[in-house]
Amino acid sequence: MTGTLFPDHTPETAPAASRRSMEATTKRLGYLPAPVARMANSPHLLDGFLKISAMFESTTLDPLSREVLIMTIATRNGCHVCVAMHTAKLTALGADADLIKSLRAQHHQSQPQPLSDERLEAVRQFTLAVIATAGAVSDDTLRDFTAHGYTPQNALEVVLGIGAYTMSTLANRMTGAPLDEQLAPFA
């Protein structure tokens, strides 16, 4: 039923307010991802997600830390599209295969194993703590995060990332966004 409620739009069939974002995404990636085609049903959601995710990409968090946060949200929320997409991104960043495997396995384990990189584990744990406490993390949690080289600015950037990728994971699940063939090797 989700396919009929949330059709895969093209720039020609989408609401006019979604078209520019869809065309920009297609130009940047070389194809129109199914999640974007389905988010196009709400120009506000599509534009909001693309803007907030671009803002997150420009934060002072390093690329691997950002991807650890995204994969933490994607696995926590069970978004197979996001897991594949960000597995591809981690691979492109040259991330260690064990890191990728550990991040992907998080939702299959009741007690996920810590990441072998302590700094990246700190961002994963901090992300989970922010979610679990609705942002009311303890001073000890903040100290532990900053003891790994992160800053108070990074702590707030984690909130931005959580917002962006909670938005996309929930939308992808609601719309039943399928996996694009370009991401099949990373599924």
N, CA, C and O of each residue as an XYZ file, in Angstrom:
748
protein
N       0.818     -1.201      0.000
C       0.000      0.000      0.000
C       0.855      1.255      0.000
O       0.452      2.272     -0.566
N       2.057      1.205      0.639
C       2.878      2.423      0.691
C       3.252      2.921     -0.693
O       3.361      4.128     -0.907
N       3.453      2.001     -1.644
C       3.795      2.406     -3.003
C       2.707      3.221     -3.668
O       2.995      4.105     -4.476
N       1.445      2.928     -3.331
C       0.358      3.692     -3.931
C       0.148      5.013     -3.207
O      -0.245      6.007     -3.818
N       0.409      5.023     -1.916
C       0.284      6.286     -1.174
C       1.458      7.222     -1.430
O       1.302      8.444     -1.431
N       2.632      6.639     -1.646
C       3.861      7.411     -1.839
C       4.528      6.991     -3.144
O       5.494      6.228     -3.130
N       4.014      7.486     -4.278
C       4.583      7.075     -5.558
C       6.018      7.588     -5.734
O       6.441      8.562     -5.112
N       6.736      6.892     -6.604
C       8.080      7.330     -6.985
C       7.916      8.437     -8.015
O       7.619      8.179     -9.182
N       8.112      9.664     -7.571
C       7.973     10.800     -8.484
C       9.207     10.974     -9.344
O      10.315     10.587     -8.972
N       8.987     11.559    -10.487
C      10.058     12.063    -11.336
C       9.955     13.584    -11.268
O       8.957     14.106    -10.770
N      10.954     14.301    -11.752
C      10.805     15.767    -11.754
C       9.565     16.228    -12.534
O       9.035     17.309    -12.276
N       9.110     15.416    -13.480
C       7.924     15.790    -14.261
C       6.621     15.549    -13.499
O       5.640     16.261    -13.712
N       6.604     14.540    -12.604
C       5.352     14.207    -11.904
C       5.290     14.771    -10.490
O       4.228     14.781     -9.869
N       6.409     15.234     -9.989
C       6.472     15.704     -8.599
C       5.778     17.044     -8.428
O       5.611     17.799     -9.386
N       5.376     17.329     -7.192
C       4.892     18.679     -6.930
C       5.968     19.693     -7.365
O       7.164     19.456     -7.193
N       5.532     20.795     -7.914
C       6.464     21.796     -8.457
C       7.545     22.192     -7.453
O       8.695     22.410     -7.832
N       7.182     22.285     -6.187
C       8.142     22.724     -5.165
C       9.226     21.683     -4.887
O      10.231     22.012     -4.258
N       9.054     20.443     -5.337
C      10.061     19.399     -5.140
C      11.043     19.295     -6.307
O      12.108     18.695     -6.163
N      10.707     19.854     -7.427
C      11.459     19.598     -8.655
C      12.912     20.066     -8.602
O      13.805     19.334     -9.027
N      13.163     21.254     -8.096
C      14.538     21.763     -8.064
C      15.430     20.876     -7.197
O      16.567     20.582     -7.568
N      14.917     20.452     -6.049
C      15.695     19.574     -5.165
C      15.966     18.229     -5.826
O      17.061     17.682     -5.697
N      14.979     17.699     -6.529
C      15.145     16.423     -7.207
C      16.196     16.528     -8.318
O      17.042     15.647     -8.471
N      16.129     17.603     -9.076
C      17.083     17.788    -10.166
C      18.498     17.979     -9.627
O      19.454     17.455    -10.199
N      18.637     18.719     -8.538
C      19.961     18.926     -7.940
C      20.529     17.609     -7.411
O      21.722     17.343     -7.558
N      19.685     16.792     -6.802
C      20.130     15.493     -6.290
C      20.562     14.591     -7.434
O      21.598     13.932     -7.350
N      19.778     14.557     -8.500
C      20.118     13.742     -9.666
C      21.444     14.198    -10.271
O      22.276     13.372    -10.646
N      21.632     15.487    -10.361
C      22.886     16.022    -10.925
C      24.080     15.648    -10.039
O      25.139     15.285    -10.550
N      23.916     15.734     -8.726
C      25.002     15.455     -7.783
C      25.357     13.971     -7.750
O      26.538     13.626     -7.694
N      24.349     13.078     -7.784
C      24.580     11.644     -7.637
C      24.626     10.877     -8.959
O      25.149      9.764     -9.021
N      24.083     11.472    -10.001
C      24.029     10.777    -11.287
C      22.777      9.933    -11.464
O      22.592      9.315    -12.512
N      21.930      9.900    -10.470
C      20.648      9.199    -10.542
C      19.728      9.776     -9.470
O      20.179     10.458     -8.550
N      18.433      9.493     -9.599
C      17.461      9.952     -8.614
C      17.175      8.811     -7.647
O      16.514      7.843     -8.023
N      17.662      8.902     -6.399
C      17.407      7.837     -5.431
C      15.907      7.692     -5.128
O      15.171      8.676     -5.051
N      15.486      6.445     -4.962
C      14.079      6.162     -4.639
C      13.603      6.918     -3.395
O      12.477      7.414     -3.388
N      14.434      7.024     -2.328
C      13.953      7.783     -1.173
C      13.621      9.240     -1.518
O      12.652      9.796     -1.002
N      14.415      9.846     -2.378
C      14.147     11.232     -2.792
C      12.872     11.278     -3.629
O      12.061     12.191     -3.474
N      12.693     10.304     -4.511
C      11.496     10.254     -5.349
C      10.231     10.128     -4.503
O       9.178     10.655     -4.861
N      10.347      9.427     -3.382
C       9.178      9.269     -2.503
C       9.028     10.447     -1.542
O       7.908     10.872     -1.260
N      10.146     10.980     -1.034
C      10.051     12.167     -0.172
C       9.494     13.359     -0.935
O       8.958     14.288     -0.331
N       9.618     13.340     -2.262
C       9.126     14.440     -3.094
C       7.628     14.651     -2.933
O       7.109     15.711     -3.283
N       6.926     13.644     -2.404
C       5.501     13.814     -2.125
C       5.265     14.965     -1.151
O       4.187     15.559     -1.142
N       6.269     15.282     -0.332
C       6.206     16.432      0.568
C       7.396     17.341      0.261
O       8.504     17.089      0.735
N       7.176     18.398     -0.529
C       8.275     19.305     -0.834
C       8.979     19.834      0.419
O      10.194     20.036      0.415
N       8.225     20.052      1.468
C       8.820     20.580      2.708
C       9.767     19.570      3.344
O      10.865     19.923      3.773
N       9.336     18.309      3.403
C      10.200     17.272      3.972
C      11.447     17.099      3.117
O      12.559     17.070      3.645
N      11.280     16.986      1.814
C      12.422     16.791      0.925
C      13.413     17.939      1.049
O      14.607     17.715      1.252
N      12.929     19.149      0.928
C      13.812     20.314      1.022
C      14.450     20.405      2.403
O      15.638     20.703      2.525
N      13.668     20.152      3.430
C      14.197     20.207      4.795
C      15.284     19.180      5.020
O      16.328     19.495      5.591
N      15.050     17.939      4.575
C      16.064     16.909      4.759
C      17.332     17.251      3.995
O      18.429     17.150      4.543
N      17.199     17.652      2.744
C      18.400     17.954      1.946
C      19.189     19.114      2.544
O      20.420     19.091      2.556
N      18.490     20.113      3.033
C      19.192     21.258      3.651
C      19.862     20.867      4.968
O      21.023     21.206      5.200
N      19.135     20.155      5.827
C      19.702     19.809      7.141
C      20.834     18.790      6.989
O      21.814     18.843      7.733
N      20.710     17.859      6.028
C      21.806     16.904      5.850
C      23.031     17.600      5.264
O      24.157     17.250      5.620
N      22.843     18.571      4.378
C      23.976     19.347      3.855
C      24.630     20.153      4.972
O      25.854     20.275      5.020
N      23.819     20.698      5.862
C      24.374     21.426      7.012
C      25.194     20.479      7.885
O      26.278     20.834      8.347
N      24.670     19.269      8.109
C      25.399     18.295      8.919
C      26.724     17.933      8.257
O      27.737     17.795      8.942
N      26.732     17.778      6.947
C      27.967     17.455      6.222
C      29.019     18.550      6.363
O      30.211     18.285      6.209
N      28.595     19.761      6.650
C      29.544     20.880      6.757
C      29.968     21.163      8.206
O      30.649     22.154      8.468
N      29.570     20.304      9.134
C      29.937     20.525     10.537
C      31.421     20.240     10.754
O      32.122     19.776      9.855
N      31.877     20.529     11.968
C      33.273     20.287     12.318
C      33.543     18.842     12.710
O      34.695     18.472     12.936
N      32.507     18.023     12.795
C      32.723     16.588     13.006
C      33.429     16.027     11.774
O      33.068     16.363     10.646
N      34.424     15.180     11.982
C      35.129     14.587     10.854
C      34.205     13.616     10.114
O      33.235     13.126     10.692
N      34.501     13.334      8.835
C      33.615     12.477      8.032
C      33.328     11.097      8.648
O      32.187     10.638      8.591
N      34.318     10.435      9.226
C      34.049      9.121      9.824
C      33.124      9.237     11.034
O      32.244      8.398     11.226
N      33.318     10.260     11.839
C      32.425     10.451     12.990
C      31.000     10.719     12.529
O      30.052     10.205     13.122
N      30.839     11.517     11.478
C      29.494     11.761     10.946
C      28.865     10.462     10.465
O      27.690     10.207     10.727
N      29.632      9.645      9.768
C      29.090      8.390      9.253
C      28.770      7.400     10.368
O      27.808      6.638     10.261
N      29.558      7.402     11.427
C      29.242      6.545     12.582
C      27.897      6.973     13.172
O      27.062      6.127     13.491
N      27.692      8.263     13.314
C      26.412      8.766     13.821
C      25.275      8.324     12.897
O      24.261      7.808     13.365
N      25.440      8.522     11.595
C      24.379      8.186     10.646
C      24.069      6.693     10.696
O      22.901      6.303     10.726
N      25.108      5.856     10.705
C      24.878      4.405     10.758
C      24.241      3.993     12.085
O      23.454      3.048     12.127
N      24.574      4.693     13.161
C      23.950      4.404     14.458
C      22.449      4.658     14.380
O      21.654      3.849     14.859
N      22.063      5.778     13.777
C      20.639      6.098     13.616
C      19.991      5.125     12.637
O      18.897      4.624     12.896
N      20.654      4.856     11.518
C      20.082      3.992     10.479
C      19.829      2.583     10.993
O      18.779      2.003     10.720
N      20.784      2.025     11.738
C      20.580      0.667     12.251
C      19.567      0.669     13.386
O      18.739     -0.235     13.493
N      19.637      1.686     14.229
C      18.680      1.780     15.341
C      17.256      1.838     14.811
O      16.355      1.210     15.367
N      17.051      2.598     13.729
C      15.712      2.786     13.183
C      15.369      1.774     12.090
O      14.276      1.825     11.525
N      16.283      0.863     11.788
C      16.002     -0.193     10.823
C      15.780      0.291      9.406
O      14.904     -0.226      8.712
N      16.545      1.262      8.962
C      16.394      1.793      7.600
C      17.406      1.119      6.682
O      18.566      1.526      6.621
N      16.959      0.080      5.963
C      17.858     -0.679      5.089
C      18.461      0.183      3.983
O      19.605     -0.037      3.583
N      17.706      1.159      3.486
C      18.214      2.049      2.439
C      19.380      2.880      2.983
O      20.417      3.001      2.331
N      19.209      3.445      4.164
C      20.269      4.266      4.761
C      21.499      3.430      5.097
O      22.630      3.882      4.917
N      21.277      2.209      5.586
C      22.414      1.342      5.904
C      23.229      1.088      4.638
O      24.456      1.184      4.668
N      22.570      0.768      3.537
C      23.284      0.519      2.278
C      23.967      1.784      1.775
O      25.137      1.750      1.392
N      23.245      2.898      1.774
C      23.796      4.152      1.269
C      25.038      4.570      2.059
O      26.029      5.011      1.478
N      24.981      4.432      3.365
C      26.097      4.893      4.187
C      27.192      3.830      4.319
O      28.316      4.152      4.704
N      26.879      2.571      4.004
C      27.935      1.581      3.829
C      28.762      1.972      2.604
O      29.991      1.903      2.626
N      28.078      2.382      1.544
C      28.772      2.839      0.334
C      29.634      4.059      0.642
O      30.766      4.164      0.168
N      29.097      4.972      1.432
C      29.852      6.186      1.762
C      31.076      5.843      2.614
O      32.165      6.360      2.369
N      30.903      4.982      3.603
C      32.039      4.558      4.431
C      33.105      3.868      3.578
O      34.302      4.083      3.768
N      32.658      3.044      2.647
C      33.588      2.362      1.749
C      34.368      3.382      0.921
O      35.583      3.265      0.764
N      33.659      4.382      0.394
C      34.309      5.436     -0.398
C      35.300      6.241      0.434
O      36.296      6.742     -0.088
N      35.023      6.363      1.736
C      35.936      7.080      2.636
C      37.144      6.226      3.026
O      38.058      6.710      3.693
N      37.147      4.972      2.614
C      38.248      4.077      2.962
C      38.169      3.553      4.386
O      39.187      3.190      4.975
N      36.966      3.513      4.939
C      36.792      3.022      6.311
C      37.181      1.554      6.402
O      37.019      0.791      5.451
N      37.689      1.181      7.547
C      38.088     -0.190      7.833
C      36.879     -1.120      7.698
O      35.787     -0.800      8.167
N      37.083     -2.262      7.062
C      35.997     -3.233      6.851
C      35.383     -3.696      8.169
O      34.176     -3.926      8.245
N      36.212     -3.835      9.211
C      35.677     -4.254     10.518
C      34.783     -3.182     11.120
O      33.790     -3.495     11.777
N      35.129     -1.915     10.898
C      34.277     -0.822     11.388
C      32.911     -0.903     10.712
O      31.878     -0.832     11.378
N      32.910     -1.049      9.403
C      31.650     -1.117      8.661
C      30.825     -2.318      9.135
O      29.621     -2.199      9.367
N      31.470     -3.453      9.275
C      30.772     -4.664      9.730
C      30.173     -4.460     11.122
O      29.030     -4.842     11.369
N      30.939     -3.862     12.024
C      30.454     -3.609     13.392
C      29.263     -2.659     13.394
O      28.288     -2.885     14.111
N      29.338     -1.601     12.596
C      28.235     -0.638     12.533
C      26.977     -1.284     11.956
O      25.877     -1.055     12.460
N      27.127     -2.074     10.921
C      25.984     -2.737     10.291
C      25.338     -3.756     11.219
O      24.128     -3.973     11.148
N      26.119     -4.378     12.082
C      25.610     -5.436     12.963
C      24.878     -4.899     14.185
O      24.264     -5.678     14.915
N      24.923     -3.600     14.428
C      24.353     -3.048     15.657
C      22.913     -3.449     15.912
O      22.567     -3.790     17.043
N      22.071     -3.418     14.904
C      20.650     -3.691     15.154
C      20.347     -5.176     15.273
O      19.234     -5.542     15.653
N      21.294     -6.030     14.962
C      21.087     -7.473     15.098
C      21.507     -7.988     16.468
O      21.277     -9.153     16.792
N      22.117     -7.134     17.266
C      22.647     -7.565     18.558
C      21.925     -6.855     19.689
O      21.699     -5.646     19.631
N      21.564     -7.611     20.719
C      20.928     -6.968     21.863
C      21.953     -6.105     22.612
O      21.601     -5.056     23.152
N      23.198     -6.536     22.645
C      24.291     -5.773     23.247
C      25.387     -5.627     22.199
O      26.295     -6.455     22.136
N      25.311     -4.568     21.365
C      26.331     -4.412     20.320
C      27.741     -4.349     20.904
O      27.969     -3.770     21.965
N      28.660     -4.950     20.194
C      30.061     -4.912     20.595
C      30.598     -3.507     20.369
O      30.233     -2.864     19.384
N      31.451     -3.017     21.252
C      32.039     -1.684     21.048
C      32.867     -1.652     19.762
O      33.460     -2.658     19.369
N      32.900     -0.513     19.127
C      33.753     -0.331     17.959
C      35.200     -0.384     18.421
O      35.507      0.050     19.531
N      36.083     -0.902     17.601
C      37.486     -1.037     17.998
C      38.191      0.314     18.110
O      39.164      0.441     18.854
N      37.714      1.316     17.386
C      38.266      2.664     17.470
C      37.554      3.396     18.616
O      36.365      3.698     18.517
N      38.272      3.673     19.685
C      37.657      4.272     20.883
C      37.018      5.624     20.608
O      35.976      5.945     21.181
N      37.630      6.420     19.736
C      37.079      7.744     19.422
C      35.743      7.601     18.689
O      34.786      8.314     18.995
N      35.679      6.694     17.737
C      34.421      6.488     17.018
C      33.371      5.831     17.910
O      32.180      6.112     17.778
N      33.804      4.961     18.815
C      32.874      4.379     19.788
C      32.308      5.472     20.686
O      31.147      5.405     21.089
N      33.121      6.477     21.002
C      32.638      7.579     21.844
C      31.513      8.346     21.146
O      30.538      8.726     21.795
N      31.629      8.577     19.851
C      30.561      9.284     19.145
C      29.327      8.392     19.035
O      28.203      8.887     19.118
N      29.516      7.087     18.849
C      28.368      6.169     18.796
C      27.639      6.160     20.134
O      26.414      6.275     20.185
N      28.403      6.022     21.219
C      27.795      6.005     22.554
C      27.124      7.337     22.881
O      26.044      7.364     23.472
N      27.764      8.435     22.497
C      27.180      9.754     22.774
C      25.871      9.923     21.996
O      24.894     10.443     22.533
N      25.851      9.491     20.751
C      24.630      9.565     19.944
C      23.497      8.798     20.624
O      22.385      9.308     20.757
N      23.789      7.577     21.049
C      22.771      6.761     21.726
C      22.321      7.400     23.039
O      21.144      7.332     23.392
N      23.258      8.019     23.763
C      22.912      8.672     25.030
C      22.014      9.883     24.797
O      21.071     10.112     25.554
N      22.303     10.655     23.756
C      21.466     11.820     23.442
C      20.046     11.367     23.136
O      19.080     11.983     23.588
N      19.923     10.295     22.373
C      18.587      9.776     22.042
C      17.897      9.246     23.302
O      16.740      9.574     23.564
N      18.603      8.438     24.070
C      18.003      7.798     25.252
C      17.549      8.803     26.296
O      16.578      8.562     27.012
N      18.245      9.929     26.387
C      17.922     10.930     27.413
C      17.174     12.133     26.859
O      16.950     13.111     27.572
N      16.786     12.063     25.588
C      16.153     13.200     24.916
C      17.004     14.465     25.095
O      16.484     15.562     25.298
N      18.312     14.279     25.016
C      19.240     15.402     25.094
C      19.731     15.741     26.487
O      20.671     16.522     26.633
N      19.122     15.179     27.504
C      19.513     15.503     28.888
C      20.653     14.602     29.341
O      20.546     13.902     30.348
N      21.753     14.630     28.578
C      22.898     13.784     28.922
C      23.559     14.292     30.204
O      23.496     15.480     30.519
N      24.177     13.397     30.920
C      24.844     13.758     32.171
C      26.167     14.466     31.890
O      26.703     14.406     30.784
N      26.669     15.127     32.904
C      27.987     15.758     32.803
C      29.057     14.715     32.513
O      29.984     14.973     31.745
N      28.935     13.545     33.120
C      29.901     12.471     32.871
C      29.881     12.037     31.401
O      30.931     11.780     30.812
N      28.701     11.957     30.824
C      28.578     11.572     29.422
C      29.236     12.617     28.527
O      29.950     12.278     27.583
N      28.992     13.880     28.829
C      29.633     14.957     28.062
C      31.147     14.924     28.231
O      31.886     15.092     27.261
N      31.607     14.709     29.454
C      33.051     14.634     29.707
C      33.686     13.477     28.953
O      34.776     13.618     28.400
N      33.008     12.331     28.929
C      33.539     11.181     28.213
C      33.643     11.476     26.716
O      34.631     11.116     26.077
N      32.640     12.121     26.170
C      32.641     12.483     24.752
C      33.794     13.447     24.447
O      34.544     13.241     23.493
N      33.929     14.486     25.252
C      34.986     15.472     24.984
C      36.376     14.927     25.311
O      37.366     15.416     24.766
N      36.473     13.932     26.183
C      37.773     13.320     26.493
C      38.360     12.601     25.277
O      39.551     12.292     25.253
N      37.532     12.337     24.277
C      38.000     11.668     23.059
C      38.288     12.666     21.929
O      38.348     12.296     20.756
N      38.463     13.916     22.303
C      38.839     14.924     21.315
C      37.680     15.677     20.689
O      37.887     16.529     19.825
N      36.488     15.378     21.109
C      35.324     16.101     20.597
C      35.118     17.364     21.418
O      35.623     17.480     22.535
N      34.379     18.302     20.863
C      34.173     19.608     21.486
C      32.710     19.802     21.865
O      31.848     19.036     21.433
N      32.425     20.829     22.676
C      31.015     21.152     22.931
C      30.255     21.456     21.628
O      29.075     21.127     21.508
N      30.928     22.078     20.664
C      30.294     22.315     19.366
C      29.934     20.987     18.719
O      28.838     20.835     18.178
N      30.856     20.016     18.771
C      30.566     18.685     18.214
C      29.356     18.056     18.886
O      28.559     17.389     18.226
N      29.208     18.260     20.194
C      28.064     17.693     20.916
C      26.755     18.218     20.331
O      25.798     17.464     20.158
N      26.722     19.502     20.031
C      25.514     20.074     19.434
C      25.352     19.634     17.981
O      24.229     19.506     17.492
N      26.461     19.404     17.294
C      26.386     18.903     15.922
C      25.832     17.480     15.889
O      25.201     17.086     14.908
N      26.059     16.715     16.938
C      25.459     15.387     17.054
C      23.935     15.525     17.060
O      23.241     14.727     16.430
N      23.415     16.517     17.757
C      21.967     16.748     17.778
C      21.463     17.039     16.359
O      20.417     16.535     15.953
N      22.210     17.850     15.615
C      21.842     18.152     14.231
C      21.797     16.876     13.393
O      20.852     16.659     12.634
N      22.815     16.039     13.531
C      22.853     14.783     12.783
C      21.717     13.845     13.154
O      21.113     13.213     12.288
N      21.434     13.760     14.436
C      20.323     12.920     14.883
C      19.020     13.406     14.252
O      18.212     12.604     13.784
N      18.825     14.709     14.244
C      17.609     15.264     13.641
C      17.499     14.951     12.159
O      16.449     14.520     11.682
N      18.588     15.169     11.434
C      18.573     14.941      9.988
C      18.282     13.482      9.660
O      17.438     13.179      8.817
N      18.986     12.590     10.332
C      18.877     11.186      9.953
C      17.733     10.454     10.629
O      17.361      9.365     10.191
N      17.173     11.013     11.671
C      15.902     10.488     12.174
C      14.820     10.825     11.147
O      13.958     10.000     10.846
N      14.876     12.040     10.618
C      13.916     12.470      9.603
C      13.947     11.521      8.400
O      12.902     11.042      7.959
N      15.129     11.254      7.878
C      15.191     10.436      6.663
C      14.852      8.976      6.939
O      14.154      8.347      6.144
N      15.334      8.426      8.054
C      15.043      7.014      8.316
C      13.550      6.785      8.516
O      12.998      5.801      8.023
N      12.906      7.680      9.227
C      11.462      7.518      9.438
C      10.692      7.680      8.137
O       9.755      6.929      7.868
N      11.085      8.662      7.327
C      10.407      8.869      6.036
C      10.631      7.677      5.115
O       9.699      7.227      4.449
N      11.855      7.163      5.070
C      12.136      6.015      4.201
C      11.334      4.794      4.609
O      10.844      4.050      3.760
N      11.204      4.591      5.900
C      10.418      3.443      6.369
C       8.928      3.647      6.092
O       8.243      2.725      5.649
N       8.432      4.850      6.353
C       7.007      5.121      6.129
C       6.629      4.955      4.665
O       5.576      4.402      4.347
N       7.494      5.439      3.775
C       7.167      5.390      2.350
C       7.519      4.051      1.711
O       7.170      3.807      0.556
N       8.207      3.179      2.453
C       8.627      1.903      1.891
C       9.643      2.071      0.777
O       9.651      1.298     -0.181
N      10.499      3.074      0.895
C      11.488      3.352     -0.158
C      12.325      2.116     -0.440
O      12.932      1.554      0.472
N      12.360      1.690     -1.702
C      13.153      0.515     -2.052
C      14.631      0.863     -2.207
O      15.008      2.032     -2.296
N      15.441     -0.165     -2.237
C      16.874     -0.002     -2.428
C      17.154      0.214     -3.913
O      16.695     -0.557     -4.755
N      17.899      1.252     -4.227
C      18.279      1.522     -5.614
C      19.312      0.501     -6.075
O      20.124      0.033     -5.277
N      19.286      0.157     -7.350
C      20.227     -0.831     -7.884
C      21.677     -0.395     -7.687
O      22.559     -1.242     -7.552
N      21.936      0.913     -7.667
C      23.286      1.427     -7.451
C      23.819      1.050     -6.073
O      25.030      0.983     -5.866
N      22.911      0.804     -5.135
C      23.314      0.482     -3.755
C      23.242     -1.006     -3.446
O      23.618     -1.430     -2.353
N      22.765     -1.800     -4.392
C      22.612     -3.239     -4.148
C      23.901     -3.902     -3.652
O      23.834     -4.764     -2.775
N      25.072     -3.531     -4.182
C      26.295     -4.173     -3.652
C      26.570     -3.873     -2.177
O      27.382     -4.554     -1.550
N      25.904     -2.866     -1.621
C      26.142     -2.459     -0.236
C      25.002     -2.848      0.695
O      24.995     -2.483      1.870
N      24.028     -3.602      0.151
C      22.851     -3.982      0.938
C      23.239     -4.978      2.024
O      22.384     -5.418      2.793
